[in-house]
Amino acid sequence: MDRVAGKATLPIWLALIALTLFAVLFDNGALLAPLLGEAAGANNYLHELFHDGRHVLGTPCH
């Protein structure tokens, strides 16, 4: 039974990994927009949070 439960969680993990990669590599505040409204775009919290992470991963962002 444990083997079935482990296989069922694989798509969940893959979705979380994909969302994390999107947030780190491509997002410019759109994920926070529903929570913060216009402040998410104006202050760019998420972009600034992951900006250095992009450089650490070697992903060009400029």
TAZI-V439541 format. One line per field, one symbol per residue. ss: DSSP state (H for helix, E for strand, L for the rest). burial: I if it has 16 or more other C-alpha atoms within 10 Angstrom, else O. A space follows every 10 residues. Layout:
ss=???
burial=???
This chain:
ss=LHHHHHHHHH HHHHHHHHHH HHHHHLLLLH HHHHHHLHHH HHHLHHHHHH HHHHHHHLLL LL
burial=OOOOOOOOOO OOOOOOOOOO OOIIIOIIII OIOOOOOOOI IOOIIIIOOI IOOIOOOOOO OO
